[in-house]
């Protein structure tokens, strides 16, 4: 099962903050933030066909994008039971309230979320709307943060029962199982 297209954009957006810091095959992976400047945000949105190449992000757009990214990551942790509902929920809702979104019906009468602005703010609103549509379809629950403390990559859990924990069984899952095995042997 592949990642639904609407959720792939959300996962890609969340992974612009790469928290991975593991060692694999003797090489350390250093994560980083792909959205450091307004130009970085512009490039990402153009590459994902959310804005045209003439649109430009500004500093306030970058701040909104980073805030949205963190809010969606917190929302995933809350859904998984890994967050503090009070303050974390306040942070998530504060970020979402800043987005230019409204509810409107399309031509067949189906209600949906529609950006109220063009350009970068409207594109960021589309990312949030994709997360909401994923919730409506039931696929939001399959978007997860890797359980490996040294990874935290966002992935789509395509396992049959939706119980996947790692972005990669070969990498993160294997490292976790080796750590668990060594801890048992040491005890």
Secondary structure, DSSP 4 states (H G I P E B T S, - for coil): -PPPHHHHHHHHHHTTEE----EETTEE---EES-SSHHHHHHHHHHTTSS-TT----HHHHHHHHHHHHHHHHHHHHHTT-S-HHHHHHHHHHHHHTS-EEEEE-TTS-EEEEESS-HHHHHHHHHHHHHHHHHHHT-GGGEEE-S-TTT--EEE--STTS----S-IIIIIHHHHHHHHHHHHH-
